[in-house]
């Protein structure tokens, strides 16, 4: 085990990084909202509370998140059950497919549903600006959280517990109500808390599908800061949102602590079986059909709309990404926006991978010595609004050096959201490394650094690759924070899509760029699943 001094040295870099680029901007936002003139003031909060429009925004933010969460849980539980209890051809591929919407950028989700349920919808509907489009998009985006979060626990619960209740005369509904759901309650609550968190802080989906008729606190912070230059109101709204996010994270933490309890769990391979009866086969087929309709249909419509041109089906919209036919509204060509995003993703992956690996090492080596507290601190960026992070950069990072015009600020913002994924991917594997292997290396004369490089690093390399792919997918599609700090010459794919949507005559090009972004992130998602599937003793 590492000495206390070594742990402090290892922790110094992540702590300094998060303190300056995460804690300091958040504290500055608090100061902007509470101490605008160096004295405690509540005028901005009074303006927010007294304004009926602001109260309406806060109320909409809350109730749409509640309804989105309930719908996602209702539609996600059948999928969690089918993947947990049954084996069938294509099971791994289909479960991987359900992950794709979750890693898709919110801007792509918004554009996909704009093409599916907006003007020119193949269903003959135009739900743009309606709550229904928003709710459906949120279910699509967050379905994987329920399927994965509940399914991972469900597939380890011994089916004999339920079978014993049926033997004693309980019907299926009663077994579900009195046995299964109570056993799953912690997993359902923790997964539902995450869904609520993501819908409570929704930005890209609301911005595109809400059509400014429906706005959340996240969108309103962006509007007040960028459109109306009311930094005090934006700060007050950010403080209120942070309070809500903190409450959600506390509930999530409590649910996670109770997730497994004292229940004996089985290996998943001993639980899943092939469907035996016609009813079971119908249940599996019906559930998979529903999931495919939810997951695939909007994406298929998006691809179809990207191929639709004035002359029929063709690739003209994709060609226009490379050679725009008219003066660009993006200040750079769409192709350059793609190159910008890829260029920012690389340093974001390097930063997130480095900080995440150092942090994971501190957490594993510091169990019982503050590692848990450090772990919790690292998770905070995941629960903090990306818009709030970008807004914090805008108002805070002008001292001691003005970094607000630096190109590095964009990958730094992306890395803050990606670091928790790197940590969560690597900590379980590093925990599993047998201490006697390290001790044997030290006895044979290896230095602690060499022992870590030759024992820990090869074993954790696959987990680190998973974290890096998550970081890449997050960076390539990040929209909220980037919208504050991007410059005309550094336009990224999500920003380009949003601008193209707002310009007459470039809807097809926006669809094409969304497809490009979808393909990039889908490849990353499939890479994550492939690495996880090939890893032994994985996450």
N, C-alpha and C positions, 0 to 999 in steps of 0.2 A: 504494500500500500504506500501511496505517496505521503511525504511529510506534509505538515500543515503549511510550511513555507512554500513548498512546491505547488500546493493547491492554490495558495493565494496568488502566486505568480501566474499560474495558468488562468485563474479567474479574472486577473486584472484586465486583460484585453477585452473579453466579452462585456465585463461590467462597464469599462470606460466607453465602449462603443454604444451600448444601450443607454447609458446615462446621458451622453451628449446628443445622440440622434433620436432617442425616444422619450426619456424622462424629461429632459430639458425643454423640448418643444411642448410637451403636455403641460408642464408647470407654467410655461410662458402663456399658453392659452388660458389657464386658470387666472393668471395675473392680469391678462388683458380683459377678461370678463369681470373679475372681482375688484381689481385695483387699477382702473384705467388711468387715474391721475395720481397714482402713488398712495391713494387712500381707499379704504374699503368703500365700495359703491355698489348699489343694487339697481341702478337705473336701467341697465340693459336687461336684467332679469324681470324688472317691473314691466318694461316694454314688451317682453316676450309673453309674460303671463297675462297682461292686460289686453293684448291684441287678439281678437277672436280668430283671426287667420292663423296665428301661431299656435293657438290652442287646438285649432282644427288639425293642423299639421301633426302635432304631438299625438292627438287622439287617433288620427289615421295611422300613424306609425305603429302605435300599440295594437289596434284591433286587427289591422291587416296581418301583422306578425302572428297574432294568436290564431286567426283563421287559417293562414298559410301553414302553420305548424300542425294544427289539427288535421287538415286535409292530407298533409304529407305523411303523418303517422298512419291515418286510415288506409291510404293507398300503399304505403310502404310495408306494413306488417304482413300482408299476404306474400309479397315477394321475399321478405326475410324468412318466412316459414318454409316456402318452397325450396329456397336455396339451402336452408339449414337441415331440412328433413329428408330431401329426396336427391337421388343421383339419377342423371339422365344425360344423353348425348349433348355435347356443347355446353355443359353446365359452367365450366370455367370461363369459356369465351363470353357467354351471356352475362355472367356476373361481372366480368371485366367491362362489358359494354355499359353496364349501369353506372360505372365510375366515370365514364366520359363526360356526362353533363356536369358533374361536380367540379372537374378540373377545367371545364370550359370557362373562358372569361365571361363575366356578366354581360359585357357588351355584345358578345356573340349570342348569348341566350336571348337578350332583348331583340336583336336583329332577327334571329330565327323565328321568334314568335310574332314579330312585326310582319314578316313575310307570310306566316301561317294564319294569323288572326287579324292582320291589319288590312290596309287598302289593297285590293286585288287578291284577297284570300281565296284559295281554291274551294273553301267551304261556303263562299258567298257571304262571309261575315266581315264586319269591320269593328273589332272590339278595342281598337286603339283608344286610349284614354279611359278605358273602363276598368273597374276593379277585377273583372273576371280574367282579363288577359294577364294582369299582374299575379293573381293567385295561381293560375295555371302554370305560368312561367316559374314561380317559386317552387311549386311541387316538382316540376321537371328538374330544376337545378339541385334540389336538396334531397331527392328521393334516395340517393345512394347512402346518405347519412343514416337513414332508418334501416335500409336493407343491410348495410355493413355493421352498423353499431349494435342493432338488435340481433341480427343474424349470427354474428360471431359468438354471442352469448347463448342464443337459442340452440345452435348446433352442438353445444356441449352439455345440454340438460338431458339427463337420462329419460328416454321416452317411457320407461317402465313406471315412472311416477304418475303419468297421465293414464297409462293402461290400468294401473291398480285402481284408480278412481272409477274408470268405466266398468271394471269388473264388479265394483261395489254398487253399480246401478246408476251412476251419474251419466247424464247425457253429454253430448259433445259441447253444447253451449255452456252447460254448467261447469264442465271441466275447464273450458276456456276462461270462464268468468272467475272461478274460485281456485283454480290451480295454476294454469299457464300464465295468465296475466299478472297475478301477484308475484310469481317467480321472475317474470320479465320486467316488473315495474322499474327497478333501478336502471336497467339498460334502456328502457323506453324513455324514462325521465331524462337521463343524461343525453341521449340522442336528440330528444325533442328540444332540450335546452340549447343544443348547438344549432338546430334548425331555426329556433326562435332568434338566436343571436344573429344569424346570417340574414334573416328576413327583416329583423328590426333595424339593421344597418344597411339595408339594400340600397344600392345607388344606380348602377347601370340599367338594371331592369326597370326601375321606377322612372328613370330619366327618359328612357325611350318609349316604354309602353304607357306610362302615366300621362305623357304629352303635357306635362305641367298642370294638368287638371288635378292630379293626385301627386302629392309630394310627401316624402318622409323627412325626418330631421336631417338625415344625411344629405339629401338633395337641397334642403333649405340652407344648410351650412354653406354648401357650395355656391348657391345663388346669392346669399347675403355677402359673401366674401368677394366673389368675382364679378357679379353683375351690379350690385348696389354699393359695394365698397363699405359695407357696414360691418367692420371687423369686430366691433363690440357686441353686436347682436349675434354674429357668427360664433364668437367665443362663448357667449351665454348659452346658445343652443348646444355647442360642443360640450360644455360642462354638464348640461342636463342629460345629454346622450351618454356621456361617460358614467354618470350616476346609474343610468339604466343598464348599461353594459356590465358595470361592476356587480349589480344585483344579479344579473343573469349568470355571470361567471361564478358567483358564490353558490347559487343553486346548482349549477353544473358540477362544481367541486363536491358538494354534499352528495349528489347522486352518484358520482364516480366512486366515492368512498364506500358506498353501500352496494356496489355493483355485484360483487360475487358472494359476499357474506360467508356463511359456513356451508353453502350448498356444494356437495360433491359433483365435480364436473368430469365428463368423459371426453376422450379424444374425438374430434369431429368425425373421423373415419368410422368410428363405432356407432354413430348415431344415424348418419345419412344412409338411405336404402332406396332401392328402385320402387316406383309406385306399383302396387300390386293389383288393386281393383280398378274397375272402370271409373268409379268416382274419383279416386286419387289421380288417375291419368287425366281426367277432365279438369280437375283442380289445377294440376301442373300446367296443362296446355292453356287453360283460360288465363291463369296468372301471367304466364310468359307472354301471351298475346297482348294482355293489357300493358305490361311493361314495355314491350316492343313498340306498341302504339304511342305510349307516352314519350319514350326516349327517341325513337327513330323518326317518327312522322315529322316533327318540326324541323329536324336536321335535313331530311330528304326534301322538304319543301324549300328550305333555304338553298340547297344545291340547285334545285330546279329553277328557282327565281334568278340565281346567279347566271344560269345558262340562257335565260330568256332575253332576247334582244329585239330591236325593231324589225329585224329581218327574219325572225324565227329563232330556233335553237342554235346556239353557237358559242364560241369562246371570245366574242368581242369584248365583253366586260373584263375578262382576264388580260387580254391584250392591252386594254386601256390602262391597266395597272402599271405596265412597263412604258407605254407610249400614250400619255393622256392626250385626247383629241382637242382639248381646250385648256385655257389657262387654269392652273390648279388652284383650288380654294384651300390647299393644305400648306402652301409655302414651300413644300417639297413634293416630289412626285410620289404616288402611292408605292411604287417600288422602293423608293428611298425610305419611306416609312417602315417598310418591312425590314430593310437593312438596319435601320435605327433600332428597331425592337430586338433583333437578333444581337446587335452590338451591345445593347444594354443588358441583355439576358446573361451574357457570358460573365461580366464582372459581378453581376448579382449572384450567380451560382457560386463563383469563387468566394465571395464575401460570406454568403450564407453557409457554404460548406466549411469554411475555415472557422468562423465564429461558432457554428453549430457543433463541429467536432471538438473544439476546445471546451465548449460548454458541457457536452456530453461526458467528456473525460472528467471534468470537475464534479459533475453530478454523481457519477458512478464511484469515483474515488472518495467522495465526501459524504457518503451515506452516514447519517447520524452526526455529521459535523457541519450542518448548514446546507448540505446538498439539496435537500427538499425545498428549502426557501429559495435557493438559487433557481431550481427547476420551475417553481411557480412564477418567479419574476420573468423568466424567459418566455412563458406562455402569454404574458400580458399583451404583446403586440398582436397576437392572433385575435384577441377579443376586443381590440381597439379599432374603431372605424378608420378605414384607409383615408377617407376624406379628412378626418381629424388629424391624422399623421401629416398629410400634405399641407393642410392649413397651418399646422405647427411649424413645419419647415419654413413656410412663407413668412411667418411673423417672428421667428426666433433665430434662424441661422444667419444673422448678419453680424454676429460677434462671437469670439474675438476676430474672426475672419468672415467676410461676407461670402457664404457658399451658395447663395440662392441662384446664382447664374452658372454654377459649376455643373459640368456634364456628369460628374460622379453622383450628384444628388439623386438622380433618377434610379440608378441601380442600388443606391443605399436605401431608398424608400422601399424598393421591391424586396431587398434582403431582409428588412425588418419583419415582413409578413412571412417570409420563407424560413427564417431561422427555426421557429417552433417545429416545422415539419422535419427539418434535418435532425433536430434533437429527438423528436418522437420516433424517428426511424432508427437512430443509432443507439440510444440508451438501452433498449431491451437486449440487443445483441452484445453490447459491451458488458452488460450485467451478467450475461451467460458465459463469458470467457472464464475458464477455470483459473482460479488464482494460483494453483500449483504450477501451471505452465509458466507464469511470470516468475514465480519464486525459483523454479528450476533454472531459468535463464539467468537470474541474478546470482545464483550459487555458482554457475559456470563462468561467471565473470563479466556478463553483459551489463552495460550501464542501464539505468532505468529508461533512458531515451531509446537505446537500441532494442531493449526488450519490448517497448511499446511499438516501435517501428516494425519489428520482425514477428511479433506475436499478435498484438491487438489489431494493428492496421490491416493485415491480410484478412482477418476474420470479420472485421467490420466494413470491409470495402464494399460489399454488396449493399449493405444497409445505407452506407454513405451515398452510393449511386442512386438508390431510391429517393433519398432526401434531395439529391442534386436535381433529379428529374422533376420532383415537386417544385423546387425552387425555380427551375426553368419555366415550367408551366405557369407558375404564379407571375413571374416577371414578364413573360411574353404577353400576358393578357391583362396586367394590372391597369386599372382605369382611374379609380378614385383619387389616389394620391398624385398620380401622374398629371391629372387634369389641372392641378395647382402649380406644378413646377416645370412643366414642359415648355419649351421655347419653340418658336416657329420652325427653326432649322432642325429641331430634334423631335419632330412629331413622330409618335409611335403608331402601331397598327390600331389599337383601340381608339385613340384620339382621331386618327384619320377616318375611321369608320363613322364616328359620331359627326364629324364635320361633313363628310360626304352625304350623310342622311339629311343634313340640314340644308343642302344645296340642290336646287331644282336640276333635274336631268342627270344626276349621278347616283340614283338609287341602285341601279344594276352594279355599278362599280363597288358600292358599299356592300352589296350582297357577296360579290366576288372576294373582297378583302376579308369578310367575315368567314367565308369558306376556307380561305388560306389559313386564317388564324385557328379555325376549328381543326383543320388537318394537323397543324403543328402541335396543338395541345392534345389531340387524340393520340398521336404517335407517342407523345410523352406518357400519356395514361397507360397505353398498352405496354410501353417499356417498363413502367412501374410494376404492372401485373406480371410481366414476364420474369423480371428479376425476383420478385417475391415468390413466384411459383417455383423458381429454380433454387431458391435459397433453403438450406437446411438450418433448422433452429432459428428461423427468421422472426421478423416482427410479428 
